Amino acid sequence: MAAEVRTVEPGELPRYAEGVRDVYARAFAGPPWHEDPAQAAVYAERLARNALRPGFTAAVSVSAGTVSGFATAWTTPEVFPADRSYGQVAEALGPERTRAWLCGALEVNELAVAPEAHGAGIGAGLLEAVTARAPGGRCWLLTSVRAEAALRLYERTGWRRVAAPVPGKAALVVLLGPGHPGRGDAWAP
């Protein structure tokens, strides 16, 4: 049976919480993430808080009643955050590009597909579902340069890497979505 990708409202998330936790644990257990499966519970708690962010959107993929993938996104604040990896992103892009490209844009926060569902188009469907209403086509994401399969998906679906390397040990890269007006100034290897 083919998986169905659907957007979900924040109030619907508890219905999918167990499946999201399971997919998160399995999707991020392997390289390059190597996350302890216990981190899935931490993510579920963070997701409940993130659902309160302005512009929050989520999508799930369900097949035969089982969650096989999920994605979340929200609007990046006009005052660019400095916590987590944001400070490194701002350093890489500089204040003008950060403001023009990222502030007020839709930020894809998480995309995960269960390992057994890879290659079925679920990731592309989830990505499309959460970015469909990006303001002016402005959407972006941050991932590891070591996430080769994810990078292939993003580039196959029209995302473009930004030429500015993100400093730090995490080896991160910023990508701009297919309709992002800053794509002409970005660079894809």
N, C-alpha and C positions, 0 to 999 in steps of 0.2 A: 504494500500500500504506500502510495506517495505521501510525503510529508506535506502538511498544510502550514504555510507561514501566515501568521496574523499579528496585527498590532494589538497591544493590550493596554488598557488604561491602568494607571497606578493602583486603583482599587481592586483590579483583577489579579495583581501580582501574587497575593497570598495563595491563590488557587494553583499557581504554577511553581510555588517556592521549592517544594521537594525536588521536582524535576530540574529546576534551574541549579540547585545545589549539586545534584548528581552530575549534570553535564559540566558544570564548572570544575568539580573535583577531577573528573576524568580528562577534560580538555586541557587543563593546565598542569597535569601530573608529569607529562613528558617534556622533552626539550622544546624550546629553550627555557621554559618556565620552571620546571622541576618544583612545583608548589606542593607542599604537604596537603593531602586531602582535607585536613582540618581547616585549611584556609577557606574552603567553600562555605563554612558556617559564618566566618568573618565577612565574606563577600555578601552573603544573604542579609546580614545585619546592615552592611553599608548600602545595599540596594534599597532597603526600606527608607533610609535617609535620603538617598539620591533621588528617589521617586518624588520628593518634595521640591526638587530644583525647578526653576523656571524652564519651560520648554521640554521637560522630560518626556521621552517617548521610549517605548519598549516593544519588542516583537518576540514571539516564540514560534518555534517550529514544532508541530505535534504530528505524530504518526501513531495510529492505533491507540490513542489516548496517552502516549508517552512523549515527554518533551525530548526532542533530539537536538535542539539548539536554541539560542536566545541572543538578543542584541539589545543594548541600551544606548541612549544618547540624550543630550540636553544642550541648552543654549549656554555657551561660554559667556561668563559675565563681562560687562563692558570694562570693568576694572579687572585686568588679567590676574588670576590668582598667583601666589608665589609658593604655595605648598606643593607637596608631592614632586612631580617632574616639571611642573609649570615653570619654575624659575629657570631651569635649564633650557626649556623651549624658548622662553623669552630672550635668554642670552644668545641662543643660536640665531634667532630670527631678527633680533633687534627690535626696538620699540615701535618703529613705524609699521613694519610688516606684521608684528604681533597684533597691533591694533587693527590694521586694515584686513588682515586675513583671518584672524581667530576670534577677536572680541565680537560678540553678538552672533557668531556663527554657530552652527550645530556641531557639537563635539561628540563623535562616536566614542563612547567610554568602554564598551565591552562587546565582543563578538565571540561566541563560543559554539562549537558544534561537537556533538558526541563523536568520538573517534570512528565508530562503526558507520556513521552517517556521512563521513567525508566523501567528496566526489559526486554528491547527488544534487548539487546546486543550492543546498540549504544556506550556506554562508552568503552567497550572492543574493538570495531572496531576502534574508534577514537584513543585510546591509541596505538593500533597496527600500525595504519596509520602514526602517528607522530614519532614512535620509530623504525620503520622498518629499517632505515638506520643509526642507532646509531653506532658510530665508535667502532668496536670491541665488540659490544653488550653493551657498556658502556652507560647506561641511568639511570637517577635518578629523584626523585621528593621529594617534601616536602609537607606535609599536616598536618591537625590537628588530634590529637588522638581522637577528638570528632566526626570526620567525619566517623562514623561507616560504612555507606553504601559504601562510597568511599574506605575505607580500605578493606572491604570485596571484592570489585571489584579488587583492586590491588592484593590482596593475591590470589584470585581465578585465576587471569591471570599470576601468577608466580612471582610477585614482592615480595621482602623480606624486612621486617623492619630491620633497623640497631639498634643494641642493645644500642648504646649511646643515652641517652635522650637529647633532645635539650633544653638548659636552657631558662628560661623566662616564662612569664605569658601565652603565646599563646598555650602552650601544643602541640608542633610540633613534628613530627617524619619524619626521612629520610627513603626513601625506594629505594632499588636498583632493577633495571629491571631484567627480567628473564635470560638474557644472560650476565649480568655484572660479570666480573671476581672476584669482591670483595665479591660476595654473600657467599662464603664459610666462610668468616670472619664476616659476618653479622649474625643476629639472628632473628628468627620469633617466637613470643610467641605461 
